Amino acid sequence: MNFFLELIAPLENYDFSNFLHNFVLALPASVLAGIIIFFLLLAFKKLHSREYRLYISIAFILVIAVTSSLYNIGVKTGTLFAVYTEWLHLIVRWTHIIFGVAWIGTSFYFNWLDSRLERDDPDFKHLDGYLWSVHSGGFYRIEKLKGPPEKLPKTLHWFKWEAYATWISGFVLLILVYYFNASSMMLKNDGFALTPSLAIIISISLLIGSWFVYDFICKNIEDNKQELLVSIGFVLFVLLSYFLTEIYGSRAAYIHVGAIIGTIMAANVFRVIIPAQKNLVSSAENKQAPNLQLSIDAKNRSIHNNYFTLPVLFIMISSHFSFTYGAVNNWLILVVLSLAGILTRHYFNLRNKKQYKVWILPSAALIMFFLMIFSSLTIFDSDKKQMSSSLQVVSFNEVQNIIKYRCGTCHAKNPTFEGIEVAPKGVIYDTANDIIKNIKLIKAQAVDSEIMPPNNLTGITNQERETIRIWIEQGANINN
């Protein structure tokens, strides 16, 4: 446990025994609340299963007990609320994108399906309409009310450009945002000293090389040894995440993990899934037996892509949450969050097969919860200490000058930093009101995580960060 704590939230001294003592004291009341929740869940028809209610209640008990323990050891309510709110924001945004993709995709698909139904084929007068498609190494027959066709239809709809367009647009974004601004967006503040050109070469090499490594592993592990494939893949994912956070800036590292996974997914479609589908179509047209191994491989790669989706979606939204990519061991946070996403996807995949593993979703939720707690220990610890040891009141003029020269070169109505035409994300610090309005953002990115300025291009010092921190703790007064 101590080893994990040191990895996720390095602290010189954290009174974990005091936390455990308070955790034990909080358990009776938490268990009582859990029992109440257990019976309240009977109000929901889909939660009548005793196992469902039991796992959900246990999750609630642990959340309540841990929260109570943190409060009892001195963590302020406001701090708990702020941390929980930020993580809830992350989960809600992540969930929103997942559901949005599913909802919009389904809506688009069925509207498209209805408009493409073939209604004039003389061989299918017994049907109101039909559509054939090919995907994941097999034929799909979609009918409206009536029976199957006797021959392969003239028009066969393929599902491939969604993947290609996603990868192409993503790569264009990688070029525009990162390659064109490699010195500020890709390079790391310390550690490996890369040149912008070398950083771009490594990026492209990893995008291409990762596919060949993945494809080689898939082709050389037998179909009945999928557990070995998953284990090797997960280990490589961990190593890749760690390596990228060591050579790139934190945001760039996360985005490159996502870009590599996205490249593998698109290459699966281009190199494995679509060729298998072409084989099926050609075999059907020529009345020949298809190569079933190609279809099996395509199905496996399609399943891989299915499990990749939630980690990639998280990475897409991660730039909004500096407490993930800006953490000390951000690679570990990425790995654990991806594991929670994979477990969530696994639950629904099993559920679609009518295999109900009711422990998976509560486990994924607890993984997220404890990751939130462990990665926030440094924040909780500072809450128990004296707010500021400085007896000198920091003036706003001093803080405003720091922000003006270290942040305001980019975050201004008229940026002066070379290559910056518009303030990033529209955030400006020109006036006192601008600074106060964005005080939480300044604290999160320039003080707590120290990810801004990117690559510390403006040379902000630790003392200057500390000055901003003290000013904020002293009330962020703009009138002194």
C-alpha positions as CSV (number, residue, x, y, z in Angstrom):
1,M,0.0,0.0,0.0
2,N,2.8,2.5,0.9
3,F,4.6,1.7,-2.3
4,F,1.4,2.5,-4.3
5,L,0.9,5.7,-2.3
6,E,4.4,6.8,-3.1
7,L,3.8,6.2,-6.8
8,I,0.5,7.9,-7.1
9,A,1.0,10.8,-4.6
10,P,4.6,11.2,-3.4
11,L,4.6,12.6,0.1
12,E,7.4,12.9,2.6
13,N,5.1,12.0,5.5
14,Y,1.5,11.0,5.5
15,D,-0.3,9.7,8.6
16,F,-1.9,6.7,7.0
17,S,-2.4,4.9,10.4
18,N,-4.5,7.8,11.6
19,F,-6.6,7.5,8.4
20,L,-7.1,3.8,9.0
21,H,-8.1,4.4,12.6
22,N,-10.8,6.9,11.5
23,F,-11.8,4.6,8.7
24,V,-12.6,1.8,11.2
25,L,-14.6,4.3,13.4
26,A,-16.6,5.4,10.3
27,L,-17.5,1.9,9.2
28,P,-20.5,1.2,11.5
29,A,-22.4,4.4,10.4
30,S,-21.3,3.7,6.8
31,V,-22.6,0.1,7.0
32,L,-25.9,1.4,8.3
33,A,-26.2,3.8,5.4
34,G,-25.3,1.0,3.1
35,I,-28.1,-1.2,4.5
36,I,-30.6,1.7,3.9
37,I,-29.3,2.0,0.3
38,F,-29.6,-1.8,-0.2
39,F,-33.4,-1.6,0.5
40,L,-33.9,1.7,-1.3
41,L,-32.6,0.1,-4.5
42,L,-35.7,-2.1,-4.5
43,A,-37.5,0.9,-5.9
44,F,-35.7,0.2,-9.2
45,K,-37.1,-2.8,-11.1
46,K,-33.7,-3.5,-12.8
47,L,-32.0,-3.6,-9.4
48,H,-34.1,-6.3,-7.7
49,S,-31.2,-8.7,-8.0
50,R,-29.7,-9.2,-4.5
51,E,-26.2,-9.3,-6.0
52,Y,-26.6,-6.0,-7.8
53,R,-27.8,-4.3,-4.7
54,L,-25.1,-5.9,-2.6
55,Y,-22.2,-4.7,-4.7
56,I,-23.6,-1.2,-5.1
57,S,-24.2,-1.0,-1.4
58,I,-20.6,-2.1,-0.6
59,A,-19.3,0.5,-3.0
60,F,-21.4,3.2,-1.2
61,I,-20.2,2.0,2.2
62,L,-16.5,2.4,1.1
63,V,-17.1,5.8,-0.4
64,I,-18.9,7.1,2.7
65,A,-16.3,5.6,5.1
66,V,-13.3,7.0,3.2
67,T,-15.0,10.4,2.9
68,S,-15.8,10.5,6.6
69,S,-12.3,9.5,7.5
70,L,-10.7,12.2,5.4
71,Y,-13.0,14.8,7.0
72,N,-12.2,13.5,10.5
73,I,-8.4,13.7,10.0
74,G,-8.7,17.4,9.1
75,V,-9.4,17.7,5.4
76,K,-11.8,20.6,4.9
77,T,-15.3,20.2,3.5
78,G,-14.5,22.7,0.8
79,T,-11.4,20.8,-0.3
80,L,-13.3,17.5,-0.4
81,F,-16.1,19.1,-2.4
82,A,-13.6,20.6,-4.8
83,V,-11.8,17.4,-5.4
84,Y,-14.9,15.3,-5.7
85,T,-16.5,17.8,-8.0
86,E,-13.5,17.9,-10.3
87,W,-13.5,14.1,-10.5
88,L,-17.2,14.0,-10.9
89,H,-16.8,16.5,-13.7
90,L,-14.3,14.2,-15.4
91,I,-16.6,11.1,-15.1
92,V,-19.7,13.0,-16.2
93,R,-17.9,14.5,-19.2
94,W,-16.4,11.1,-20.1
95,T,-19.8,9.4,-19.7
96,H,-21.4,12.2,-21.7
97,I,-19.1,11.6,-24.7
98,I,-19.6,7.8,-24.5
99,F,-23.4,8.1,-24.4
100,G,-23.3,10.9,-27.0
101,V,-21.3,8.7,-29.4
102,A,-23.7,5.8,-28.9
103,W,-26.8,7.9,-29.2
104,I,-25.8,10.1,-32.1
105,G,-24.3,7.1,-33.9
106,T,-27.5,5.0,-33.5
107,S,-29.7,7.9,-34.5
108,F,-27.6,8.6,-37.6
109,Y,-27.4,5.0,-38.5
110,F,-31.1,4.2,-38.3
111,N,-32.0,7.4,-40.2
112,W,-29.5,6.4,-42.8
113,L,-30.8,2.8,-42.8
114,D,-34.4,3.9,-43.4
115,S,-33.5,6.2,-46.2
116,R,-31.3,3.5,-47.9
117,L,-33.9,0.6,-47.7
118,E,-34.3,-1.0,-51.1
119,R,-38.0,-1.1,-51.8
120,D,-38.2,-1.7,-55.6
121,D,-36.4,-5.0,-56.0
122,P,-38.8,-7.4,-57.9
123,D,-37.3,-10.4,-56.1
124,F,-38.3,-9.0,-52.7
125,K,-41.9,-7.9,-53.1
126,H,-42.7,-9.6,-49.8
127,L,-40.5,-7.1,-48.0
128,D,-41.3,-3.5,-47.1
129,G,-37.6,-2.9,-47.6
130,Y,-34.1,-4.2,-46.9
131,L,-30.4,-3.4,-46.7
132,W,-27.3,-5.6,-46.7
133,S,-24.0,-4.6,-45.1
134,V,-20.7,-6.2,-44.3
135,H,-18.7,-5.6,-41.1
136,S,-16.3,-7.3,-38.7
137,G,-15.7,-10.3,-41.0
138,G,-19.4,-11.2,-41.6
139,F,-22.5,-10.4,-43.5
140,Y,-25.4,-8.5,-41.8
141,R,-28.9,-8.7,-43.2
142,I,-31.2,-5.9,-42.1
143,E,-34.8,-6.3,-43.1
144,K,-38.0,-4.4,-42.6
145,L,-40.8,-6.8,-41.7
146,K,-40.0,-9.6,-44.3
147,G,-37.6,-12.4,-45.4
148,P,-34.1,-12.7,-46.7
149,P,-32.9,-12.2,-50.3
150,E,-32.1,-15.1,-52.5
151,K,-28.9,-13.6,-53.9
152,L,-26.3,-11.1,-53.0
153,P,-27.8,-7.6,-53.4
154,K,-26.5,-5.1,-56.0
155,T,-25.6,-2.5,-53.4
156,L,-23.5,-3.5,-50.4
157,H,-22.8,-0.9,-47.8
158,W,-19.4,-0.8,-46.2
159,F,-18.4,0.6,-42.8
160,K,-14.9,1.9,-43.2
161,W,-14.8,5.6,-43.9
162,E,-15.8,6.4,-40.3
163,A,-12.5,4.8,-39.1
164,Y,-10.4,6.4,-41.8
165,A,-11.9,9.8,-41.4
166,T,-11.4,9.7,-37.7
167,W,-7.8,8.8,-38.0
168,I,-7.1,11.3,-40.8
169,S,-8.7,14.2,-38.9
170,G,-6.9,13.1,-35.7
171,F,-3.6,13.1,-37.4
172,V,-4.2,16.5,-38.9
173,L,-5.0,17.8,-35.4
174,L,-1.7,16.2,-34.2
175,I,0.1,18.1,-36.9
176,L,-1.6,21.5,-36.3
177,V,-1.6,21.5,-32.5
178,Y,1.6,19.6,-31.7
179,Y,4.0,19.3,-34.7
180,F,3.6,23.0,-35.7
181,N,4.2,24.0,-32.1
182,A,6.6,21.2,-31.0
183,S,8.9,23.5,-29.0
184,S,6.0,24.6,-26.7
185,M,3.6,21.7,-26.9
186,M,5.7,18.6,-27.1
187,L,9.0,19.1,-25.2
188,K,9.3,18.3,-21.5
189,N,10.3,20.9,-18.9
190,D,13.1,18.6,-17.6
191,G,14.5,15.2,-18.1
192,F,15.1,14.2,-21.8
193,A,16.3,17.2,-23.8
194,L,14.8,16.7,-27.3
195,T,14.8,19.1,-30.2
196,P,11.4,19.8,-31.9
197,S,12.5,17.9,-35.0
198,L,13.5,14.8,-33.0
199,A,10.3,14.9,-31.0
200,I,8.3,14.8,-34.2
201,I,10.4,12.0,-35.7
202,I,9.9,9.9,-32.5
203,S,6.2,10.6,-32.7
204,I,5.8,9.4,-36.3
205,S,8.0,6.4,-35.6
206,L,5.9,5.4,-32.6
207,L,2.7,5.7,-34.6
208,I,4.0,3.4,-37.3
209,G,6.1,1.1,-35.2
210,S,3.4,0.4,-32.6
211,W,1.1,-1.0,-35.2
212,F,3.8,-3.4,-36.5
213,V,4.6,-4.5,-33.0
214,Y,0.9,-5.0,-32.1
215,D,0.2,-6.8,-35.5
216,F,3.2,-9.1,-35.0
217,I,2.1,-10.1,-31.5
218,C,-1.5,-10.8,-32.7
219,K,-0.3,-13.0,-35.6
220,N,2.1,-15.0,-33.4
221,I,-0.2,-15.8,-30.5
222,E,-2.7,-18.6,-31.0
223,D,-6.5,-17.8,-30.8
224,N,-6.9,-20.0,-27.7
225,K,-4.3,-17.9,-25.8
226,Q,-6.1,-14.6,-25.8
227,E,-5.3,-14.1,-22.1
228,L,-1.6,-14.1,-22.9
229,L,-2.3,-11.5,-25.7
230,V,-4.2,-9.3,-23.3
231,S,-1.4,-9.6,-20.6
232,I,1.4,-8.7,-23.1
233,G,-0.7,-5.9,-24.5
234,F,-1.4,-4.4,-21.1
235,V,2.3,-4.5,-20.1
236,L,3.3,-2.8,-23.3
237,F,0.6,-0.2,-22.7
238,V,2.0,0.5,-19.3
239,L,5.5,0.8,-20.6
240,L,4.4,3.0,-23.5
241,S,2.6,5.4,-21.1
242,Y,5.6,5.7,-18.8
243,F,8.0,6.2,-21.7
244,L,6.0,8.9,-23.3
245,T,5.5,10.9,-20.1
246,E,9.3,10.7,-19.7
247,I,10.2,12.2,-23.1
248,Y,7.2,14.5,-23.8
249,G,5.3,17.2,-22.0
250,S,2.4,15.9,-20.0
251,R,-0.4,16.8,-22.4
252,A,1.6,15.6,-25.5
253,A,2.3,12.3,-23.7
254,Y,-1.4,11.6,-23.1
255,I,-2.4,12.6,-26.6
256,H,0.3,10.4,-28.2
257,V,-0.9,7.4,-26.2
258,G,-4.3,8.1,-27.7
259,A,-2.9,8.7,-31.2
260,I,-1.0,5.4,-31.1
261,I,-4.1,3.4,-30.0
262,G,-6.2,5.3,-32.6
263,T,-3.6,4.4,-35.3
264,I,-3.8,0.7,-34.3
265,M,-7.6,0.8,-34.4
266,A,-7.6,2.4,-37.9
267,A,-4.9,0.0,-39.1
268,N,-7.0,-2.9,-37.9
269,V,-9.8,-1.7,-40.1
270,F,-7.6,-1.0,-43.1
271,R,-5.2,-4.0,-42.9
272,V,-7.4,-6.8,-41.4
273,I,-11.1,-6.1,-41.2
274,I,-11.8,-4.6,-44.7
275,P,-9.6,-7.2,-46.5
276,A,-11.6,-10.0,-44.7
277,Q,-14.8,-8.4,-45.8
278,K,-13.6,-8.1,-49.4
279,N,-12.7,-11.8,-49.3
280,L,-16.3,-12.5,-48.2
281,V,-17.8,-10.4,-50.9
282,S,-15.6,-11.9,-53.6
283,S,-16.3,-15.4,-52.5
284,A,-20.0,-14.8,-52.5
285,E,-19.9,-13.3,-56.0
286,N,-17.8,-16.2,-57.3
287,K,-19.7,-18.9,-55.5
288,Q,-16.6,-19.9,-53.6
289,A,-15.8,-20.8,-50.0
290,P,-14.4,-17.8,-48.2
291,N,-11.2,-17.8,-46.2
292,L,-12.7,-18.3,-42.7
293,Q,-9.4,-17.5,-40.9
294,L,-9.5,-14.0,-42.4
295,S,-13.0,-13.6,-40.9
296,I,-11.9,-14.9,-37.5
297,D,-8.9,-12.5,-37.5
298,A,-11.2,-9.6,-38.5
299,K,-13.6,-10.4,-35.7
300,N,-10.8,-10.5,-33.1
301,R,-9.4,-7.2,-34.3
302,S,-12.9,-5.7,-34.1
303,I,-13.2,-6.9,-30.5
304,H,-9.8,-5.3,-29.8
305,N,-11.0,-2.0,-31.2
306,N,-14.2,-2.3,-29.1
307,Y,-12.1,-2.4,-25.9
308,F,-9.8,0.4,-27.0
309,T,-12.6,2.9,-27.3
310,L,-13.1,4.0,-23.7
311,P,-9.4,4.7,-23.0
312,V,-9.2,6.7,-26.2
313,L,-12.3,8.7,-25.3
314,F,-10.9,9.5,-21.9
315,I,-7.6,10.7,-23.6
316,M,-9.7,12.9,-25.9
317,I,-11.2,14.8,-22.9
318,S,-8.1,14.6,-20.6
319,S,-6.8,18.0,-21.7
320,H,-9.7,19.5,-19.7
321,F,-8.4,18.0,-16.5
322,S,-4.9,19.0,-15.5
323,F,-5.1,17.0,-12.3
324,T,-4.7,13.9,-14.5
325,Y,-2.0,14.7,-17.1
326,G,-0.4,17.2,-14.8
327,A,0.1,14.8,-11.8
328,V,3.5,13.7,-10.7
329,N,3.0,10.1,-11.9
330,N,0.5,10.9,-14.7
331,W,1.3,7.7,-16.5
332,L,0.0,5.6,-13.7
333,I,-3.2,7.7,-13.5
334,L,-3.7,7.1,-17.3
335,V,-3.1,3.3,-16.8
336,V,-5.6,3.0,-13.9
337,L,-8.3,5.1,-15.7
338,S,-7.9,3.1,-18.8
339,L,-8.3,-0.1,-16.8
340,A,-11.5,1.2,-15.3
341,G,-12.7,2.0,-18.9
342,I,-11.8,-1.5,-20.2
343,L,-13.6,-3.1,-17.3
344,T,-16.7,-1.0,-18.0
345,R,-16.6,-2.0,-21.7
346,H,-16.1,-5.7,-20.7
347,Y,-19.2,-5.6,-18.5
348,F,-21.4,-4.4,-21.3
349,N,-19.9,-6.8,-23.8
350,L,-20.7,-9.7,-21.4
351,R,-24.1,-8.2,-20.7
352,N,-24.9,-8.2,-24.5
353,K,-24.2,-11.9,-24.4
354,K,-26.5,-12.3,-21.4
355,Q,-23.7,-12.9,-19.0
356,Y,-24.3,-10.8,-16.0
357,K,-21.0,-10.2,-14.0
358,V,-22.6,-7.8,-11.6
359,W,-19.3,-7.1,-9.7
360,I,-17.5,-5.5,-12.6
361,L,-19.2,-2.0,-12.7
362,P,-18.9,-1.4,-8.9
363,S,-15.3,-2.5,-9.1
364,A,-14.6,-0.1,-11.9
365,A,-16.3,2.7,-9.9
366,L,-14.2,1.9,-6.9
367,I,-11.0,1.9,-9.0
368,M,-12.0,5.5,-10.0
369,F,-12.9,6.5,-6.5
370,F,-9.6,5.2,-4.9
371,L,-7.6,6.7,-7.7
372,M,-9.2,10.0,-6.9
373,I,-8.4,9.7,-3.2
374,F,-4.8,8.5,-3.7
375,S,-3.9,11.1,-6.3
376,S,-5.4,13.9,-4.2
377,L,-3.5,13.0,-1.0
378,T,-1.0,15.9,-1.5
379,I,-4.0,18.3,-1.7
380,F,-5.6,16.8,1.4
381,D,-2.3,16.9,3.3
382,S,-1.7,20.5,2.5
383,D,-5.2,21.2,3.9
384,K,-4.1,20.1,7.3
385,K,-1.1,22.4,7.4
386,Q,-1.0,26.0,8.2
387,M,-2.2,28.0,5.2
388,S,0.9,30.0,4.8
389,S,4.0,30.5,6.8
390,S,4.6,33.9,5.2
391,L,4.0,36.8,7.5
392,Q,4.4,39.3,4.6
393,V,1.2,40.2,2.7
394,V,1.7,39.6,-1.0
395,S,0.5,42.6,-3.0
396,F,-1.7,42.2,-6.0
397,N,0.7,44.4,-8.0
398,E,3.4,41.8,-7.5
399,V,1.2,39.0,-8.6
400,Q,-0.2,40.9,-11.6
401,N,3.4,41.5,-12.8
402,I,4.2,37.8,-12.6
403,I,1.0,36.9,-14.5
404,K,1.6,39.6,-17.1
405,Y,5.1,38.5,-18.0
406,R,4.8,34.8,-17.4
407,C,1.3,34.1,-18.6
408,G,0.0,37.3,-20.3
409,T,2.3,37.0,-23.3
410,C,-0.1,34.4,-24.6
411,H,-3.2,35.0,-22.5
412,A,-4.1,38.5,-23.7
413,K,-6.4,40.2,-26.2
414,N,-3.2,40.9,-28.2
415,P,-0.7,38.2,-27.5
416,T,3.0,39.1,-27.8
417,F,4.4,35.6,-27.8
418,E,5.8,34.6,-31.2
419,G,3.4,32.4,-33.2
420,I,0.4,33.0,-30.9
421,E,-2.3,35.1,-32.6
422,V,-5.2,34.4,-30.3
423,A,-5.3,33.7,-26.6
424,P,-5.4,29.9,-26.0
425,K,-9.0,28.8,-25.4
426,G,-10.0,32.5,-25.2
427,V,-8.5,32.9,-21.7
428,I,-7.1,36.3,-21.0
429,Y,-5.4,37.9,-18.0
430,D,-5.4,41.6,-19.0
431,T,-7.3,43.0,-16.1
432,A,-7.7,42.3,-12.4
433,N,-11.2,41.0,-13.1
434,D,-9.8,38.6,-15.7
435,I,-7.4,37.2,-13.2
436,I,-10.0,36.8,-10.5
437,K,-12.4,35.2,-13.0
438,N,-9.8,32.6,-13.8
439,I,-8.2,32.2,-10.4
440,K,-9.1,28.5,-10.1
441,L,-7.5,27.8,-13.5
442,I,-4.3,29.7,-12.6
443,K,-4.0,27.8,-9.3
444,A,-4.7,24.4,-11.0
445,Q,-2.3,24.8,-13.9
446,A,0.4,27.3,-12.8
447,V,0.6,26.5,-9.1
448,D,-0.7,23.0,-8.3
449,S,0.3,21.0,-11.3
450,E,2.9,23.5,-12.7
451,I,2.0,22.5,-16.3
452,M,1.7,26.1,-17.4
453,P,3.5,27.9,-19.0
454,P,4.0,24.9,-21.4
455,N,7.6,23.8,-21.3
456,N,8.1,26.9,-19.0
457,L,8.8,29.0,-22.1
458,T,8.5,32.2,-20.2
459,G,10.8,31.1,-17.4
460,I,8.5,31.4,-14.4
461,T,10.4,30.5,-11.2
462,N,9.4,28.4,-8.3
463,Q,9.4,31.5,-6.1
464,E,7.0,33.2,-8.4
465,R,4.7,30.2,-8.3
466,E,4.9,30.3,-4.5
467,T,4.1,34.0,-4.5
468,I,0.9,33.4,-6.5
469,R,0.0,30.5,-4.1
470,I,0.5,32.7,-1.0
471,W,-1.6,35.5,-2.5
472,I,-4.4,33.1,-3.3
473,E,-4.3,31.6,0.2
474,Q,-4.4,35.1,1.7
475,G,-7.7,35.8,-0.1
476,A,-6.7,36.9,-3.6
477,N,-7.1,40.5,-2.7
478,I,-6.8,42.9,-5.7
479,N,-7.0,46.0,-3.5
480,N,-3.7,45.8,-1.6
